[in-house]
Amino acid sequence: MKNLRVTVNGTAYDVQVEELGADAAPAPVKAAPAKAAPAPAAAPAASGNAGSVKVTAPMPGTVVRVEVNTGDAVKSGQDLVFIEAMKMETPVKAAQDGTIASIEVSSGESVETGKVLLTMN
């Protein structure tokens, strides 16, 4: 086993990876069936004036809580929103200092990867 650290969207995860010997064949990978592109969804109504910096969901899940309000000044690294996925709460942090311009989600809402959670100036 090898211990590795993987960073996804700024969040570091410590993982263990099993090394296969030269004799072991890799598991076959099934090709995913081709899917038609989904129709574009209507944009949700913003709760205020949208900011220039969009903070998006790093994974699909459920919004557990929103830690900020419109107009709040935030610092880089500050927790903004918590998303629950697979019974784990993951904080979405501010990538930079700024002011919250709009909040696009609420507690209990399901989100997909890339969904705009809030905007900042």
Secondary structure, DSSP 8 states (H G I E B T S, - for coil): -EEEEEEETTEEEEEEE----TTS----------------------SS---SEEEE-SSSEEEEEE---TT-EE-TT-EEEEEEETTEEEEEE-SS-EEEEEE---TT-EE-TT-EEEEE-
